[in-house]
Structures are given as structure tokens and as C-alpha cells.
Amino acid sequence: MTPNSIMEQDQRTSNIRWRVAIMLTIATAINYLDRLTLPVVISELQQRFGITEGQFAALNSLFLLAYAIMYAGGGRIADWLGTRVGYVLMMVWWSLSCVAQGLVSGFRGLAVFRFSLGLGEGGSFPTSAKTVSEWFPAKERSTAFGMFNTGSAIGSVLAPPLLALIVV
């Protein structure tokens, strides 16, 4: 290989790395959009289905329990399946769980799919961190990590107005 071809290869790899960081940022934003569906629409659900404050608290607890389980377990899944397959599996899982929440008509169904949502979303941060460690040299990891972590703020800011618009 010539020095120019090595530099071109390094540039292509660098471009791909940053695209990966952008994709992780977008996926994290979607993650936070999905997780905030229930808190934004709870008043509507309370009116339509009689969800009580205690049940709402239970739904949040179920989500957080599943999230905590998968925060540790998601890393193992990423180690076992690899980051690409592991992340896709988790994203499809949490997306289907979020959709399923819209198809139920009561507390029990919401409880099942809220827990399921936590299982899918809980593995996203450890898998994103592993992805960054695989794709980025040590000197660029904090920037890439900061980028995908910014997705949580983006999703949190966009969720209330978007979801309110959908509810209306």
C-alpha cells in the first residue's frame, strides 16, 4: 500500500466511525422518545381506561426494574451477539414494545409491555458504550460517548410536544 492509499483508508474509516456515532445519537433519541410516551399520555389513559396514580407508579416501577436488569444484562448480550446484532435486537424489541402499548386497553397490558420496553431500552447504553469502544480510538471515545448521550436530551426535549401533537 502506498502512503496515499493508507491515508485514504484512514479517512474512510474515520467517516464511518462518526456516522456510527450519529446513528447511536439518533437511536438514543428514539429510545427516550419511546420511554416518555407513557408519562406524556397518562392523563388521557387515566380518563379512558381508569388508570390510577398507584397503577401509574407501578407501571413506572416495572419499567425501571426491567431497565435495571438489562442495564447489566444488555452488556452481556452485546458481548455474546456482538454490537451490531445486539443493538438491532434491542432496538426492534423496544420499538415493538412501544407499539404494543398503544394496542392494549388496560393496566395489565400496559404493565406487560412497559416491562418489555424497559428490557429493550435497558441494554442500549451498555451496547452503545461497547460500540464506541470498538469503533473509536481512546482519544476520540469521550466525544463519541458524549454524542450518543446527547440523544437522551434530544429525545427528552422532543417527546412532550411531539407526543402531545399525536394525542391531540
C-alpha positions as CSV (number, residue, x, y, z in Angstrom):
1,M,0.0,0.0,0.0
2,T,1.2,3.5,-0.8
3,P,1.1,6.2,1.9
4,N,-1.7,7.9,0.0
5,S,-3.9,4.8,0.0
6,I,-3.3,4.3,3.7
7,M,-4.4,7.9,4.3
8,E,-7.5,7.4,2.2
9,Q,-8.4,4.2,4.1
10,D,-7.9,6.0,7.4
11,Q,-10.2,8.8,6.2
12,R,-12.9,6.4,5.1
13,T,-12.7,4.6,8.5
14,S,-12.9,7.9,10.3
15,N,-16.0,8.9,8.3
16,I,-17.7,5.6,9.1
17,R,-16.9,6.0,12.8
18,W,-18.6,9.4,13.0
19,R,-21.6,8.0,11.1
20,V,-21.8,5.3,13.7
21,A,-21.8,7.9,16.5
22,I,-24.6,9.9,14.7
23,M,-26.6,6.7,14.4
24,L,-26.1,5.9,18.1
25,T,-27.3,9.5,18.9
26,I,-30.4,9.1,16.8
27,A,-31.2,5.7,18.3
28,T,-30.7,7.1,21.8
29,A,-33.1,10.0,21.0
30,I,-35.7,7.4,19.8
31,N,-35.1,5.5,23.0
32,Y,-36.0,8.5,25.1
33,L,-39.0,9.4,22.8
34,D,-40.3,5.9,23.4
35,R,-39.8,5.9,27.1
36,L,-41.6,9.2,27.6
37,T,-44.8,8.1,25.8
38,L,-46.5,7.0,29.0
39,P,-45.7,10.0,31.2
40,V,-46.9,12.3,28.4
41,V,-50.2,10.5,27.7
42,I,-51.0,9.3,31.2
43,S,-53.8,11.8,31.8
44,E,-55.5,10.6,28.6
45,L,-55.1,7.0,29.8
46,Q,-56.5,7.8,33.2
47,Q,-59.6,9.2,31.6
48,R,-60.1,6.5,29.1
49,F,-59.1,3.4,31.0
50,G,-59.3,4.4,34.6
51,I,-55.5,4.0,35.3
52,T,-55.0,5.2,38.9
53,E,-52.0,7.1,40.3
54,G,-50.9,3.9,42.1
55,Q,-51.1,1.9,38.8
56,F,-49.1,4.7,37.0
57,A,-46.4,4.4,39.7
58,A,-46.4,0.6,39.3
59,L,-46.0,1.0,35.5
60,N,-43.0,3.2,36.1
61,S,-41.6,0.8,38.6
62,L,-41.9,-2.1,36.2
63,F,-40.2,-0.2,33.5
64,L,-37.3,0.8,35.8
65,L,-36.9,-2.7,37.2
66,A,-36.6,-4.2,33.7
67,Y,-34.3,-1.3,32.7
68,A,-32.0,-2.1,35.7
69,I,-31.9,-5.8,34.8
70,M,-31.0,-5.1,31.2
71,Y,-28.5,-2.3,32.1
72,A,-26.3,-5.2,33.2
73,G,-27.7,-7.9,31.0
74,G,-27.6,-5.8,27.9
75,G,-23.9,-5.6,28.1
76,R,-23.7,-9.4,28.2
77,I,-26.0,-9.7,25.2
78,A,-23.8,-7.3,23.3
79,D,-20.7,-9.3,24.2
80,W,-22.5,-12.5,23.2
81,L,-24.2,-11.4,19.9
82,G,-21.9,-8.5,19.0
83,T,-22.8,-4.9,19.0
84,R,-24.5,-4.8,15.6
85,V,-26.8,-7.7,16.1
86,G,-27.3,-6.9,19.8
87,Y,-28.2,-3.3,19.3
88,V,-30.6,-4.1,16.4
89,L,-32.3,-6.8,18.5
90,M,-32.7,-4.3,21.5
91,M,-34.0,-1.5,19.2
92,V,-36.5,-3.8,17.5
93,W,-37.6,-5.2,20.9
94,W,-38.2,-1.7,22.5
95,S,-39.9,-0.4,19.3
96,L,-42.3,-3.3,19.2
97,S,-42.9,-3.0,22.9
98,C,-43.7,0.7,22.5
99,V,-46.1,0.0,19.6
100,A,-47.8,-2.8,21.7
101,Q,-48.5,-0.3,24.5
102,G,-50.7,1.5,22.1
103,L,-52.7,-1.6,21.3
104,V,-53.8,-2.5,24.8
105,S,-56.8,-1.2,26.7
106,G,-55.9,-1.5,30.3
107,F,-53.4,-1.8,33.2
108,R,-52.4,-5.4,32.7
109,G,-51.4,-5.0,29.1
110,L,-49.6,-1.8,29.8
111,A,-47.8,-3.5,32.6
112,V,-46.5,-6.3,30.4
113,F,-45.4,-4.0,27.6
114,R,-44.0,-1.3,29.9
115,F,-41.8,-4.0,31.5
116,S,-40.9,-5.2,28.0
117,L,-40.0,-1.7,26.9
118,G,-37.6,-1.5,29.9
119,L,-36.0,-4.8,28.8
120,G,-35.3,-3.5,25.3
121,E,-34.2,0.0,26.3
122,G,-32.0,-1.0,29.3
123,G,-29.4,-2.6,27.0
124,S,-29.0,0.4,24.8
125,F,-26.5,2.3,26.9
126,P,-24.1,-0.5,27.6
127,T,-24.3,-1.6,23.9
128,S,-23.7,2.0,22.7
129,A,-20.7,2.2,25.0
130,K,-19.3,-1.0,23.7
131,T,-19.9,0.2,20.1
132,V,-17.9,3.3,20.9
133,S,-15.1,1.3,22.4
134,E,-14.9,-0.9,19.3
135,W,-15.1,1.9,16.7
136,F,-13.1,4.8,18.3
137,P,-9.6,5.1,19.4
138,A,-9.2,6.1,23.0
139,K,-8.6,9.8,22.2
140,E,-12.0,10.1,20.5
141,R,-14.1,8.0,22.7
142,S,-15.3,10.7,25.1
143,T,-16.5,12.8,22.2
144,A,-18.4,9.9,20.6
145,F,-19.8,8.9,24.0
146,G,-20.9,12.5,24.6
147,M,-22.6,12.5,21.2
148,F,-24.7,9.4,21.7
149,N,-25.5,10.5,25.3
150,T,-26.8,13.8,23.9
151,G,-29.5,11.7,22.2
152,S,-31.1,11.3,25.6
153,A,-31.5,15.1,25.9
154,I,-32.7,15.4,22.4
155,G,-35.4,12.7,22.8
156,S,-36.5,14.1,26.2
157,V,-36.9,17.6,24.7
158,L,-38.7,16.5,21.6
159,A,-41.0,13.9,23.2
160,P,-43.5,16.1,25.0
161,P,-44.5,18.4,22.1
162,L,-44.5,15.6,19.5
163,L,-46.5,13.2,21.7
164,A,-48.9,15.9,22.7
165,L,-49.4,16.7,19.0
166,I,-50.1,13.0,18.4
167,V,-52.6,12.8,21.2
168,V,-54.5,15.9,20.0
